[in-house]
């Protein structure tokens, strides 16, 4: 139970079984590899970590400067919601 210190008491009450708190090797491998996945954004192919950071920075600037043109959301082209 040494890893439970990061979580709130409420979370521990909702999931009392320690098995629910364990992280599998497969999940750990996916999580650590996810930020390195490459995706298309604007006219570039970038790591998804950089895309997320850029979108958040653009959103922040758009809000601070009250200029929506700075916000360029990322929408995957293979998404069922892609226009």
mmCIF file of the N, C-alpha and C atoms, coordinates in Angstrom:
data_MODEL
# 
_entry.id   MODEL 
# 
loop_
_atom_site.group_PDB 
_atom_site.id 
_atom_site.type_symbol 
_atom_site.label_atom_id 
_atom_site.label_alt_id 
_atom_site.label_comp_id 
_atom_site.label_asym_id 
_atom_site.label_entity_id 
_atom_site.label_seq_id 
_atom_site.pdbx_PDB_ins_code 
_atom_site.Cartn_x 
_atom_site.Cartn_y 
_atom_site.Cartn_z 
_atom_site.occupancy 
_atom_site.B_iso_or_equiv 
_atom_site.pdbx_formal_charge 
_atom_site.auth_seq_id 
_atom_site.auth_comp_id 
_atom_site.auth_asym_id 
_atom_site.auth_atom_id 
_atom_site.pdbx_PDB_model_num 
ATOM 1   N N  . UNK A 1 1  ? 0.817   -1.196 0.000   1.00 0.00 ? 1  UNK A N  1 
ATOM 2   C CA . UNK A 1 1  ? 0.000   0.000  0.000   1.00 0.00 ? 1  UNK A CA 1 
ATOM 3   C C  . UNK A 1 1  ? 0.862   1.261  0.000   1.00 0.00 ? 1  UNK A C  1 
ATOM 4   N N  . UNK A 1 2  ? 2.105   1.166  -0.304  1.00 0.00 ? 2  UNK A N  1 
ATOM 5   C CA . UNK A 1 2  ? 2.973   2.336  -0.234  1.00 0.00 ? 2  UNK A CA 1 
ATOM 6   C C  . UNK A 1 2  ? 2.613   3.395  -1.268  1.00 0.00 ? 2  UNK A C  1 
ATOM 7   N N  . UNK A 1 3  ? 2.006   3.032  -2.392  1.00 0.00 ? 3  UNK A N  1 
ATOM 8   C CA . UNK A 1 3  ? 1.653   3.995  -3.418  1.00 0.00 ? 3  UNK A CA 1 
ATOM 9   C C  . UNK A 1 3  ? 0.372   4.753  -3.146  1.00 0.00 ? 3  UNK A C  1 
ATOM 10  N N  . UNK A 1 4  ? -0.354  4.391  -2.116  1.00 0.00 ? 4  UNK A N  1 
ATOM 11  C CA . UNK A 1 4  ? -1.639  5.030  -1.847  1.00 0.00 ? 4  UNK A CA 1 
ATOM 12  C C  . UNK A 1 4  ? -1.511  6.425  -1.255  1.00 0.00 ? 4  UNK A C  1 
ATOM 13  N N  . UNK A 1 5  ? -0.345  6.823  -0.822  1.00 0.00 ? 5  UNK A N  1 
ATOM 14  C CA . UNK A 1 5  ? -0.175  8.128  -0.179  1.00 0.00 ? 5  UNK A CA 1 
ATOM 15  C C  . UNK A 1 5  ? -0.521  9.275  -1.120  1.00 0.00 ? 5  UNK A C  1 
ATOM 16  N N  . UNK A 1 6  ? -0.436  9.064  -2.425  1.00 0.00 ? 6  UNK A N  1 
ATOM 17  C CA . UNK A 1 6  ? -0.732  10.123 -3.394  1.00 0.00 ? 6  UNK A CA 1 
ATOM 18  C C  . UNK A 1 6  ? -2.219  10.365 -3.577  1.00 0.00 ? 6  UNK A C  1 
ATOM 19  N N  . UNK A 1 7  ? -3.046  9.460  -3.116  1.00 0.00 ? 7  UNK A N  1 
ATOM 20  C CA . UNK A 1 7  ? -4.469  9.534  -3.395  1.00 0.00 ? 7  UNK A CA 1 
ATOM 21  C C  . UNK A 1 7  ? -5.257  9.975  -2.168  1.00 0.00 ? 7  UNK A C  1 
ATOM 22  N N  . UNK A 1 8  ? -6.410  10.584 -2.425  1.00 0.00 ? 8  UNK A N  1 
ATOM 23  C CA . UNK A 1 8  ? -7.227  11.074 -1.325  1.00 0.00 ? 8  UNK A CA 1 
ATOM 24  C C  . UNK A 1 8  ? -7.929  9.921  -0.616  1.00 0.00 ? 8  UNK A C  1 
ATOM 25  N N  . UNK A 1 9  ? -8.392  10.205 0.575   1.00 0.00 ? 9  UNK A N  1 
ATOM 26  C CA . UNK A 1 9  ? -9.113  9.205  1.365   1.00 0.00 ? 9  UNK A CA 1 
ATOM 27  C C  . UNK A 1 9  ? -10.382 8.798  0.631   1.00 0.00 ? 9  UNK A C  1 
ATOM 28  N N  . UNK A 1 10 ? -11.036 9.751  -0.021  1.00 0.00 ? 10 UNK A N  1 
ATOM 29  C CA . UNK A 1 10 ? -12.258 9.452  -0.775  1.00 0.00 ? 10 UNK A CA 1 
ATOM 30  C C  . UNK A 1 10 ? -12.008 8.457  -1.888  1.00 0.00 ? 10 UNK A C  1 
ATOM 31  N N  . UNK A 1 11 ? -10.902 8.624  -2.602  1.00 0.00 ? 11 UNK A N  1 
ATOM 32  C CA . UNK A 1 11 ? -10.566 7.691  -3.669  1.00 0.00 ? 11 UNK A CA 1 
ATOM 33  C C  . UNK A 1 11 ? -10.296 6.301  -3.103  1.00 0.00 ? 11 UNK A C  1 
ATOM 34  N N  . UNK A 1 12 ? -9.624  6.237  -1.977  1.00 0.00 ? 12 UNK A N  1 
ATOM 35  C CA . UNK A 1 12 ? -9.316  4.945  -1.365  1.00 0.00 ? 12 UNK A CA 1 
ATOM 36  C C  . UNK A 1 12 ? -10.597 4.262  -0.890  1.00 0.00 ? 12 UNK A C  1 
ATOM 37  N N  . UNK A 1 13 ? -11.560 5.034  -0.398  1.00 0.00 ? 13 UNK A N  1 
ATOM 38  C CA . UNK A 1 13 ? -12.837 4.441  0.031   1.00 0.00 ? 13 UNK A CA 1 
ATOM 39  C C  . UNK A 1 13 ? -13.626 3.894  -1.145  1.00 0.00 ? 13 UNK A C  1 
ATOM 40  N N  . UNK A 1 14 ? -13.583 4.601  -2.280  1.00 0.00 ? 14 UNK A N  1 
ATOM 41  C CA . UNK A 1 14 ? -14.322 4.161  -3.459  1.00 0.00 ? 14 UNK A CA 1 
ATOM 42  C C  . UNK A 1 14 ? -13.712 2.908  -4.079  1.00 0.00 ? 14 UNK A C  1 
ATOM 43  N N  . UNK A 1 15 ? -12.417 2.716  -3.895  1.00 0.00 ? 15 UNK A N  1 
ATOM 44  C CA . UNK A 1 15 ? -11.712 1.575  -4.483  1.00 0.00 ? 15 UNK A CA 1 
ATOM 45  C C  . UNK A 1 15 ? -10.871 0.889  -3.403  1.00 0.00 ? 15 UNK A C  1 
ATOM 46  N N  . UNK A 1 16 ? -11.525 0.186  -2.496  1.00 0.00 ? 16 UNK A N  1 
ATOM 47  C CA . UNK A 1 16 ? -10.784 -0.391 -1.368  1.00 0.00 ? 16 UNK A CA 1 
ATOM 48  C C  . UNK A 1 16 ? -9.877  -1.562 -1.742  1.00 0.00 ? 16 UNK A C  1 
ATOM 49  N N  . UNK A 1 17 ? -10.134 -2.218 -2.836  1.00 0.00 ? 17 UNK A N  1 
ATOM 50  C CA . UNK A 1 17 ? -9.323  -3.368 -3.216  1.00 0.00 ? 17 UNK A CA 1 
ATOM 51  C C  . UNK A 1 17 ? -7.985  -2.903 -3.783  1.00 0.00 ? 17 UNK A C  1 
ATOM 52  N N  . UNK A 1 18 ? -6.905  -3.353 -3.212  1.00 0.00 ? 18 UNK A N  1 
ATOM 53  C CA . UNK A 1 18 ? -5.567  -2.942 -3.643  1.00 0.00 ? 18 UNK A CA 1 
ATOM 54  C C  . UNK A 1 18 ? -5.307  -3.347 -5.092  1.00 0.00 ? 18 UNK A C  1 
ATOM 55  N N  . UNK A 1 19 ? -5.934  -4.388 -5.588  1.00 0.00 ? 19 UNK A N  1 
ATOM 56  C CA . UNK A 1 19 ? -5.756  -4.820 -6.976  1.00 0.00 ? 19 UNK A CA 1 
ATOM 57  C C  . UNK A 1 19 ? -6.132  -3.701 -7.936  1.00 0.00 ? 19 UNK A C  1 
ATOM 58  N N  . UNK A 1 20 ? -7.129  -2.886 -7.576  1.00 0.00 ? 20 UNK A N  1 
ATOM 59  C CA . UNK A 1 20 ? -7.561  -1.800 -8.441  1.00 0.00 ? 20 UNK A CA 1 
ATOM 60  C C  . UNK A 1 20 ? -6.522  -0.689 -8.526  1.00 0.00 ? 20 UNK A C  1 
ATOM 61  N N  . UNK A 1 21 ? -5.558  -0.683 -7.624  1.00 0.00 ? 21 UNK A N  1 
ATOM 62  C CA . UNK A 1 21 ? -4.545  0.369  -7.589  1.00 0.00 ? 21 UNK A CA 1 
ATOM 63  C C  . UNK A 1 21 ? -3.262  -0.042 -8.305  1.00 0.00 ? 21 UNK A C  1 
ATOM 64  N N  . UNK A 1 22 ? -3.150  -1.293 -8.686  1.00 0.00 ? 22 UNK A N  1 
ATOM 65  C CA . UNK A 1 22 ? -1.930  -1.764 -9.331  1.00 0.00 ? 22 UNK A CA 1 
ATOM 66  C C  . UNK A 1 22 ? -1.915  -1.390 -10.810 1.00 0.00 ? 22 UNK A C  1 
ATOM 67  N N  . UNK A 1 23 ? -0.733  -1.062 -11.314 1.00 0.00 ? 23 UNK A N  1 
ATOM 68  C CA . UNK A 1 23 ? -0.556  -0.691 -12.713 1.00 0.00 ? 23 UNK A CA 1 
ATOM 69  C C  . UNK A 1 23 ? 0.149   -1.848 -13.409 1.00 0.00 ? 23 UNK A C  1 
ATOM 70  N N  . UNK A 1 24 ? -0.466  -2.337 -14.493 1.00 0.00 ? 24 UNK A N  1 
ATOM 71  C CA . UNK A 1 24 ? 0.123   -3.457 -15.215 1.00 0.00 ? 24 UNK A CA 1 
ATOM 72  C C  . UNK A 1 24 ? 1.288   -2.982 -16.078 1.00 0.00 ? 24 UNK A C  1 
ATOM 73  N N  . UNK A 1 25 ? 2.128   -3.922 -16.480 1.00 0.00 ? 25 UNK A N  1 
ATOM 74  C CA . UNK A 1 25 ? 3.258   -3.598 -17.352 1.00 0.00 ? 25 UNK A CA 1 
ATOM 75  C C  . UNK A 1 25 ? 2.774   -3.038 -18.686 1.00 0.00 ? 25 UNK A C  1 
ATOM 76  N N  . UNK A 1 26 ? 1.691   -3.607 -19.205 1.00 0.00 ? 26 UNK A N  1 
ATOM 77  C CA . UNK A 1 26 ? 1.168   -3.164 -20.488 1.00 0.00 ? 26 UNK A CA 1 
ATOM 78  C C  . UNK A 1 26 ? 0.693   -1.713 -20.405 1.00 0.00 ? 26 UNK A C  1 
ATOM 79  N N  . UNK A 1 27 ? -0.021  -1.380 -19.326 1.00 0.00 ? 27 UNK A N  1 
ATOM 80  C CA . UNK A 1 27 ? -0.509  -0.018 -19.160 1.00 0.00 ? 27 UNK A CA 1 
ATOM 81  C C  . UNK A 1 27 ? 0.651   0.956  -18.986 1.00 0.00 ? 27 UNK A C  1 
ATOM 82  N N  . UNK A 1 28 ? 1.624   0.586  -18.188 1.00 0.00 ? 28 UNK A N  1 
ATOM 83  C CA . UNK A 1 28 ? 2.795   1.449  -17.963 1.00 0.00 ? 28 UNK A CA 1 
ATOM 84  C C  . UNK A 1 28 ? 3.519   1.705  -19.293 1.00 0.00 ? 28 UNK A C  1 
ATOM 85  N N  . UNK A 1 29 ? 3.654   0.668  -20.102 1.00 0.00 ? 29 UNK A N  1 
ATOM 86  C CA . UNK A 1 29 ? 4.324   0.808  -21.397 1.00 0.00 ? 29 UNK A CA 1 
ATOM 87  C C  . UNK A 1 29 ? 3.530   1.747  -22.306 1.00 0.00 ? 29 UNK A C  1 
ATOM 88  N N  . UNK A 1 30 ? 2.202   1.625  -22.314 1.00 0.00 ? 30 UNK A N  1 
ATOM 89  C CA . UNK A 1 30 ? 1.367   2.491  -23.134 1.00 0.00 ? 30 UNK A CA 1 
ATOM 90  C C  . UNK A 1 30 ? 1.436   3.939  -22.654 1.00 0.00 ? 30 UNK A C  1 
ATOM 91  N N  . UNK A 1 31 ? 1.345   4.164  -21.356 1.00 0.00 ? 31 UNK A N  1 
ATOM 92  C CA . UNK A 1 31 ? 1.355   5.518  -20.805 1.00 0.00 ? 31 UNK A CA 1 
ATOM 93  C C  . UNK A 1 31 ? 2.684   6.212  -21.070 1.00 0.00 ? 31 UNK A C  1 
ATOM 94  N N  . UNK A 1 32 ? 3.772   5.523  -20.893 1.00 0.00 ? 32 UNK A N  1 
ATOM 95  C CA . UNK A 1 32 ? 5.073   6.169  -21.113 1.00 0.00 ? 32 UNK A CA 1 
ATOM 96  C C  . UNK A 1 32 ? 5.351   6.390  -22.590 1.00 0.00 ? 32 UNK A C  1 
ATOM 97  N N  . UNK A 1 33 ? 4.771   5.586  -23.457 1.00 0.00 ? 33 UNK A N  1 
ATOM 98  C CA . UNK A 1 33 ? 4.980   5.746  -24.889 1.00 0.00 ? 33 UNK A CA 1 
ATOM 99  C C  . UNK A 1 33 ? 4.028   6.730  -25.544 1.00 0.00 ? 33 UNK A C  1 
ATOM 100 N N  . UNK A 1 34 ? 2.880   6.972  -24.908 1.00 0.00 ? 34 UNK A N  1 
ATOM 101 C CA . UNK A 1 34 ? 1.851   7.830  -25.508 1.00 0.00 ? 34 UNK A CA 1 
ATOM 102 C C  . UNK A 1 34 ? 2.342   9.233  -25.864 1.00 0.00 ? 34 UNK A C  1 
ATOM 103 N N  . UNK A 1 35 ? 3.057   9.943  -24.991 1.00 0.00 ? 35 UNK A N  1 
ATOM 104 C CA . UNK A 1 35 ? 3.487   11.298 -25.349 1.00 0.00 ? 35 UNK A CA 1 
ATOM 105 C C  . UNK A 1 35 ? 4.441   11.349 -26.543 1.00 0.00 ? 35 UNK A C  1 
ATOM 106 N N  . UNK A 1 36 ? 5.012   10.213 -26.897 1.00 0.00 ? 36 UNK A N  1 
ATOM 107 C CA . UNK A 1 36 ? 5.966   10.170 -28.008 1.00 0.00 ? 36 UNK A CA 1 
ATOM 108 C C  . UNK A 1 36 ? 5.314   9.805  -29.337 1.00 0.00 ? 36 UNK A C  1 
ATOM 109 N N  . UNK A 1 37 ? 4.014   9.456  -29.310 1.00 0.00 ? 37 UNK A N  1 
ATOM 110 C CA . UNK A 1 37 ? 3.300   9.148  -30.551 1.00 0.00 ? 37 UNK A CA 1 
ATOM 111 C C  . UNK A 1 37 ? 3.332   10.364 -31.461 1.00 0.00 ? 37 UNK A C  1 
ATOM 112 N N  . UNK A 1 38 ? 3.471   10.146 -32.741 1.00 0.00 ? 38 UNK A N  1 
ATOM 113 C CA . UNK A 1 38 ? 3.533   11.259 -33.693 1.00 0.00 ? 38 UNK A CA 1 
ATOM 114 C C  . UNK A 1 38 ? 2.167   11.442 -34.345 1.00 0.00 ? 38 UNK A C  1 
ATOM 115 N N  . UNK A 1 39 ? 1.742   12.706 -34.432 1.00 0.00 ? 39 UNK A N  1 
ATOM 116 C CA . UNK A 1 39 ? 0.451   13.048 -35.031 1.00 0.00 ? 39 UNK A CA 1 
ATOM 117 C C  . UNK A 1 39 ? 0.630   14.259 -35.937 1.00 0.00 ? 39 UNK A C  1 
ATOM 118 N N  . UNK A 1 40 ? -0.301  14.436 -36.863 1.00 0.00 ? 40 UNK A N  1 
ATOM 119 C CA . UNK A 1 40 ? -0.280  15.595 -37.740 1.00 0.00 ? 40 UNK A CA 1 
ATOM 120 C C  . UNK A 1 40 ? -1.012  16.739 -37.064 1.00 0.00 ? 40 UNK A C  1 
ATOM 121 N N  . UNK A 1 41 ? -0.376  17.915 -37.066 1.00 0.00 ? 41 UNK A N  1 
ATOM 122 C CA . UNK A 1 41 ? -0.965  19.122 -36.488 1.00 0.00 ? 41 UNK A CA 1 
ATOM 123 C C  . UNK A 1 41 ? -0.543  20.299 -37.341 1.00 0.00 ? 41 UNK A C  1 
ATOM 124 N N  . UNK A 1 42 ? -1.533  21.022 -37.853 1.00 0.00 ? 42 UNK A N  1 
ATOM 125 C CA . UNK A 1 42 ? -1.316  22.097 -38.814 1.00 0.00 ? 42 UNK A CA 1 
ATOM 126 C C  . UNK A 1 42 ? -0.562  21.489 -39.994 1.00 0.00 ? 42 UNK A C  1 
ATOM 127 N N  . UNK A 1 43 ? 0.600   21.979 -40.358 1.00 0.00 ? 43 UNK A N  1 
ATOM 128 C CA . UNK A 1 43 ? 1.337   21.378 -41.485 1.00 0.00 ? 43 UNK A CA 1 
ATOM 129 C C  . UNK A 1 43 ? 2.545   20.573 -41.009 1.00 0.00 ? 43 UNK A C  1 
ATOM 130 N N  . UNK A 1 44 ? 2.524   20.124 -39.763 1.00 0.00 ? 44 UNK A N  1 
ATOM 131 C CA . UNK A 1 44 ? 3.670   19.425 -39.196 1.00 0.00 ? 44 UNK A CA 1 
ATOM 132 C C  . UNK A 1 44 ? 3.276   18.055 -38.669 1.00 0.00 ? 44 UNK A C  1 
ATOM 133 N N  . UNK A 1 45 ? 4.265   17.182 -38.522 1.00 0.00 ? 45 UNK A N  1 
ATOM 134 C CA . UNK A 1 45 ? 4.092   15.920 -37.813 1.00 0.00 ? 45 UNK A CA 1 
ATOM 135 C C  . UNK A 1 45 ? 4.918   16.041 -36.546 1.00 0.00 ? 45 UNK A C  1 
ATOM 136 N N  . UNK A 1 46 ? 4.233   16.030 -35.398 1.00 0.00 ? 46 UNK A N  1 
ATOM 137 C CA . UNK A 1 46 ? 4.872   16.279 -34.105 1.00 0.00 ? 46 UNK A CA 1 
ATOM 138 C C  . UNK A 1 46 ? 4.534   15.191 -33.107 1.00 0.00 ? 46 UNK A C  1 
ATOM 139 N N  . UNK A 1 47 ? 5.321   15.122 -32.029 1.00 0.00 ? 47 UNK A N  1 
ATOM 140 C CA . UNK A 1 47 ? 4.971   14.230 -30.924 1.00 0.00 ? 47 UNK A CA 1 
ATOM 141 C C  . UNK A 1 47 ? 3.737   14.803 -30.242 1.00 0.00 ? 47 UNK A C  1 
ATOM 142 N N  . UNK A 1 48 ? 2.858   13.928 -29.801 1.00 0.00 ? 48 UNK A N  1 
ATOM 143 C CA . UNK A 1 48 ? 1.596   14.392 -29.229 1.00 0.00 ? 48 UNK A CA 1 
ATOM 144 C C  . UNK A 1 48 ? 1.804   15.276 -28.005 1.00 0.00 ? 48 UNK A C  1 
ATOM 145 N N  . UNK A 1 49 ? 2.872   15.068 -27.274 1.00 0.00 ? 49 UNK A N  1 
ATOM 146 C CA . UNK A 1 49 ? 3.176   15.926 -26.119 1.00 0.00 ? 49 UNK A CA 1 
ATOM 147 C C  . UNK A 1 49 ? 3.331   17.378 -26.571 1.00 0.00 ? 49 UNK A C  1 
ATOM 148 N N  . UNK A 1 50 ? 4.050   17.596 -27.657 1.00 0.00 ? 50 UNK A N  1 
ATOM 149 C CA . UNK A 1 50 ? 4.237   18.943 -28.179 1.00 0.00 ? 50 UNK A CA 1 
ATOM 150 C C  . UNK A 1 50 ? 2.936   19.543 -28.695 1.00 0.00 ? 50 UNK A C  1 
ATOM 151 N N  . UNK A 1 51 ? 2.108   18.714 -29.311 1.00 0.00 ? 51 UNK A N  1 
ATOM 152 C CA . UNK A 1 51 ? 0.816   19.191 -29.808 1.00 0.00 ? 51 UNK A CA 1 
ATOM 153 C C  . UNK A 1 51 ? -0.062  19.646 -28.645 1.00 0.00 ? 51 UNK A C  1 
ATOM 154 N N  . UNK A 1 52 ? -0.136  18.840 -27.592 1.00 0.00 ? 52 UNK A N  1 
ATOM 155 C CA . UNK A 1 52 ? -0.949  19.200 -26.421 1.00 0.00 ? 52 UNK A CA 1 
ATOM 156 C C  . UNK A 1 52 ? -0.447  20.502 -25.810 1.00 0.00 ? 52 UNK A C  1 
ATOM 157 N N  . UNK A 1 53 ? 0.871   20.611 -25.648 1.00 0.00 ? 53 UNK A N  1 
ATOM 158 C CA . UNK A 1 53 ? 1.437   21.838 -25.078 1.00 0.00 ? 53 UNK A CA 1 
ATOM 159 C C  . UNK A 1 53 ? 1.122   23.049 -25.954 1.00 0.00 ? 53 UNK A C  1 
ATOM 160 N N  . UNK A 1 54 ? 1.245   22.908 -27.262 1.00 0.00 ? 54 UNK A N  1 
ATOM 161 C CA . UNK A 1 54 ? 0.963   24.014 -28.171 1.00 0.00 ? 54 UNK A CA 1 
ATOM 162 C C  . UNK A 1 54 ? -0.496  24.430 -28.150 1.00 0.00 ? 54 UNK A C  1 
ATOM 163 N N  . UNK A 1 55 ? -1.389  23.463 -28.122 1.00 0.00 ? 55 UNK A N  1 
ATOM 164 C CA . UNK A 1 55 ? -2.820  23.772 -28.086 1.00 0.00 ? 55 UNK A CA 1 
ATOM 165 C C  . UNK A 1 55 ? -3.177  24.489 -26.787 1.00 0.00 ? 55 UNK A C  1 
ATOM 166 N N  . UNK A 1 56 ? -2.632  24.019 -25.674 1.00 0.00 ? 56 UNK A N  1 
ATOM 167 C CA . UNK A 1 56 ? -2.914  24.661 -24.386 1.00 0.00 ? 56 UNK A CA 1 
ATOM 168 C C  . UNK A 1 56 ? -2.355  26.080 -24.363 1.00 0.00 ? 56 UNK A C  1 
ATOM 169 N N  . UNK A 1 57 ? -1.143  26.268 -24.864 1.00 0.00 ? 57 UNK A N  1 
ATOM 170 C CA . UNK A 1 57 ? -0.567  27.621 -24.916 1.00 0.00 ? 57 UNK A CA 1 
ATOM 171 C C  . UNK A 1 57 ? -1.421  28.551 -25.785 1.00 0.00 ? 57 UNK A C  1 
ATOM 172 N N  . UNK A 1 58 ? -1.870  28.035 -26.942 1.00 0.00 ? 58 UNK A N  1 
ATOM 173 C CA . UNK A 1 58 ? -2.709  28.836 -27.832 1.00 0.00 ? 58 UNK A CA 1 
ATOM 174 C C  . UNK A 1 58 ? -4.036  29.194 -27.185 1.00 0.00 ? 58 UNK A C  1 
ATOM 175 N N  . UNK A 1 59 ? -4.616  28.233 -26.475 1.00 0.00 ? 59 UNK A N  1 
ATOM 176 C CA . UNK A 1 59 ? -5.880  28.491 -25.783 1.00 0.00 ? 59 UNK A CA 1 
ATOM 177 C C  . UNK A 1 59 ? -5.684  29.546 -24.706 1.00 0.00 ? 59 UNK A C  1 
ATOM 178 N N  . UNK A 1 60 ? -4.613  29.406 -23.943 1.00 0.00 ? 60 UNK A N  1 
ATOM 179 C CA . UNK A 1 60 ? -4.318  30.369 -22.876 1.00 0.00 ? 60 UNK A CA 1 
ATOM 180 C C  . UNK A 1 60 ? -4.133  31.777 -23.454 1.00 0.00 ? 60 UNK A C  1 
ATOM 181 N N  . UNK A 1 61 ? -3.372  31.872 -24.514 1.00 0.00 ? 61 UNK A N  1 
ATOM 182 C CA . UNK A 1 61 ? -3.148  33.186 -25.129 1.00 0.00 ? 61 UNK A CA 1 
ATOM 183 C C  . UNK A 1 61 ? -4.450  33.770 -25.674 1.00 0.00 ? 61 UNK A C  1 
ATOM 184 N N  . UNK A 1 62 ? -5.275  32.923 -26.290 1.00 0.00 ? 62 UNK A N  1 
ATOM 185 C CA . UNK A 1 62 ? -6.555  33.387 -26.819 1.00 0.00 ? 62 UNK A CA 1 
ATOM 186 C C  . UNK A 1 62 ? -7.437  33.945 -25.705 1.00 0.00 ? 62 UNK A C  1 
ATOM 187 N N  . UNK A 1 63 ? -7.446  33.292 -24.564 1.00 0.00 ? 63 UNK A N  1 
ATOM 188 C CA . UNK A 1 63 ? -8.254  33.755 -23.435 1.00 0.00 ? 63 UNK A CA 1 
ATOM 189 C C  . UNK A 1 63 ? -7.684  35.040 -22.855 1.00 0.00 ? 63 UNK A C  1 
ATOM 190 N N  . UNK A 1 64 ? -6.377  35.059 -22.606 1.00 0.00 ? 64 UNK A N  1 
ATOM 191 C CA . UNK A 1 64 ? -5.746  36.232 -21.990 1.00 0.00 ? 64 UNK A CA 1 
ATOM 192 C C  . UNK A 1 64 ? -5.885  37.470 -22.877 1.00 0.00 ? 64 UNK A C  1 
ATOM 193 N N  . UNK A 1 65 ? -5.668  37.298 -24.184 1.00 0.00 ? 65 UNK A N  1 
ATOM 194 C CA . UNK A 1 65 ? -5.699  38.444 -25.086 1.00 0.00 ? 65 UNK A CA 1 
ATOM 195 C C  . UNK A 1 65 ? -7.073  38.660 -25.718 1.00 0.00 ? 65 UNK A C  1 
ATOM 196 N N  . UNK A 1 66 ? -8.035  37.807 -25.368 1.00 0.00 ? 66 UNK A N  1 
ATOM 197 C CA . UNK A 1 66 ? -9.394  37.897 -25.909 1.00 0.00 ? 66 UNK A CA 1 
ATOM 198 C C  . UNK A 1 66 ? -9.372  37.887 -27.445 1.00 0.00 ? 66 UNK A C  1 
ATOM 199 N N  . UNK A 1 67 ? -8.548  37.005 -27.991 1.00 0.00 ? 67 UNK A N  1 
ATOM 200 C CA . UNK A 1 67 ? -8.380  36.862 -29.429 1.00 0.00 ? 67 UNK A CA 1 
ATOM 201 C C  . UNK A 1 67 ? -8.490  35.380 -29.804 1.00 0.00 ? 67 UNK A C  1 
ATOM 202 N N  . UNK A 1 68 ? -9.663  34.902 -30.190 1.00 0.00 ? 68 UNK A N  1 
ATOM 203 C CA . UNK A 1 68 ? -9.829  33.475 -30.487 1.00 0.00 ? 68 UNK A CA 1 
ATOM 204 C C  . UNK A 1 68 ? -8.967  32.957 -31.631 1.00 0.00 ? 68 UNK A C  1 
ATOM 205 N N  . UNK A 1 69 ? -8.405  33.837 -32.448 1.00 0.00 ? 69 UNK A N  1 
ATOM 206 C CA . UNK A 1 69 ? -7.591  33.371 -33.577 1.00 0.00 ? 69 UNK A CA 1 
ATOM 207 C C  . UNK A 1 69 ? -6.332  32.624 -33.139 1.00 0.00 ? 69 UNK A C  1 
ATOM 208 N N  . UNK A 1 70 ? -5.888  32.816 -31.900 1.00 0.00 ? 70 UNK A N  1 
ATOM 209 C CA . UNK A 1 70 ? -4.683  32.137 -31.415 1.00 0.00 ? 70 UNK A CA 1 
ATOM 210 C C  . UNK A 1 70 ? -4.930  30.673 -31.051 1.00 0.00 ? 70 UNK A C  1 
ATOM 211 N N  . UNK A 1 71 ? -6.182  30.310 -30.867 1.00 0.00 ? 71 UNK A N  1 
ATOM 212 C CA . UNK A 1 71 ? -6.511  28.932 -30.471 1.00 0.00 ? 71 UNK A CA 1 
ATOM 213 C C  . UNK A 1 71 ? -6.679  28.074 -31.711 1.00 0.00 ? 71 UNK A C  1 
ATOM 214 N N  . UNK A 1 72 ? -5.813  27.087 -31.845 1.00 0.00 ? 72 UNK A N  1 
ATOM 215 C CA . UNK A 1 72 ? -5.864  26.155 -32.972 1.00 0.00 ? 72 UNK A CA 1 
ATOM 216 C C  . UNK A 1 72 ? -6.015  24.734 -32.417 1.00 0.00 ? 72 UNK A C  1 
ATOM 217 N N  . UNK A 1 73 ? -7.243  24.274 -32.223 1.00 0.00 ? 73 UNK A N  1 
ATOM 218 C CA . UNK A 1 73 ? -7.428  22.941 -31.636 1.00 0.00 ? 73 UNK A CA 1 
ATOM 219 C C  . UNK A 1 73 ? -6.917  21.842 -32.569 1.00 0.00 ? 73 UNK A C  1 
ATOM 220 N N  . UNK A 1 74 ? -6.579  20.713 -31.963 1.00 0.00 ? 74 UNK A N  1 
ATOM 221 C CA . UNK A 1 74 ? -6.126  19.563 -32.729 1.00 0.00 ? 74 UNK A CA 1 
ATOM 222 C C  . UNK A 1 74 ? -7.283  18.585 -32.820 1.00 0.00 ? 74 UNK A C  1 
ATOM 223 N N  . UNK A 1 75 ? -7.604  18.167 -34.028 1.00 0.00 ? 75 UNK A N  1 
ATOM 224 C CA . UNK A 1 75 ? -8.637  17.160 -34.258 1.00 0.00 ? 75 UNK A CA 1 
ATOM 225 C C  . UNK A 1 75 ? -8.033  16.086 -35.142 1.00 0.00 ? 75 UNK A C  1 
ATOM 226 N N  . UNK A 1 76 ? -7.997  14.852 -34.659 1.00 0.00 ? 76 UNK A N  1 
ATOM 227 C CA . UNK A 1 76 ? -7.425  13.792 -35.486 1.00 0.00 ? 76 UNK A CA 1 
ATOM 228 C C  . UNK A 1 76 ? -8.246  13.589 -36.755 1.00 0.00 ? 76 UNK A C  1 
ATOM 229 N N  . UNK A 1 77 ? -7.574  13.376 -37.863 1.00 0.00 ? 77 UNK A N  1 
ATOM 230 C CA . UNK A 1 77 ? -8.254  13.199 -39.148 1.00 0.00 ? 77 UNK A CA 1 
ATOM 231 C C  . UNK A 1 77 ? -8.991  11.870 -39.235 1.00 0.00 ? 77 UNK A C  1 
ATOM 232 N N  . UNK A 1 78 ? -8.602  10.907 -38.433 1.00 0.00 ? 78 UNK A N  1 
ATOM 233 C CA . UNK A 1 78 ? -9.258  9.608  -38.473 1.00 0.00 ? 78 UNK A CA 1 
ATOM 234 C C  . UNK A 1 78 ? -10.396 9.511  -37.462 1.00 0.00 ? 78 UNK A C  1 
ATOM 235 N N  . UNK A 1 79 ? -10.806 10.638 -36.890 1.00 0.00 ? 79 UNK A N  1 
ATOM 236 C CA . UNK A 1 79 ? -11.861 10.643 -35.895 1.00 0.00 ? 79 UNK A CA 1 
ATOM 237 C C  . UNK A 1 79 ? -13.221 10.597 -36.591 1.00 0.00 ? 79 UNK A C  1 
ATOM 238 N N  . UNK A 1 80 ? -14.181 9.957  -35.973 1.00 0.00 ? 80 UNK A N  1 
ATOM 239 C CA . UNK A 1 80 ? -15.517 9.912  -36.562 1.00 0.00 ? 80 UNK A CA 1 
ATOM 240 C C  . UNK A 1 80 ? -16.183 11.291 -36.535 1.00 0.00 ? 80 UNK A C  1 
ATOM 241 N N  . UNK A 1 81 ? -15.613 12.213 -35.734 1.00 0.00 ? 81 UNK A N  1 
ATOM 242 C CA . UNK A 1 81 ? -16.153 13.569 -35.657 1.00 0.00 ? 81 UNK A CA 1 
ATOM 243 C C  . UNK A 1 81 ? -15.429 14.531 -36.582 1.00 0.00 ? 81 UNK A C  1 
ATOM 244 N N  . UNK A 1 82 ? -14.387 14.058 -37.256 1.00 0.00 ? 82 UNK A N  1 
ATOM 245 C CA . UNK A 1 82 ? -13.625 14.948 -38.147 1.00 0.00 ? 82 UNK A CA 1 
ATOM 246 C C  . UNK A 1 82 ? -14.523 15.388 -39.295 1.00 0.00 ? 82 UNK A C  1 
ATOM 247 N N  . UNK A 1 83 ? -14.531 16.665 -39.577 1.00 0.00 ? 83 UNK A N  1 
ATOM 248 C CA . UNK A 1 83 ? -15.410 17.218 -40.598 1.00 0.00 ? 83 UNK A CA 1 
ATOM 249 C C  . UNK A 1 83 ? -14.849 17.041 -41.953 1.00 0.00 ? 83 UNK A C  1 
# 
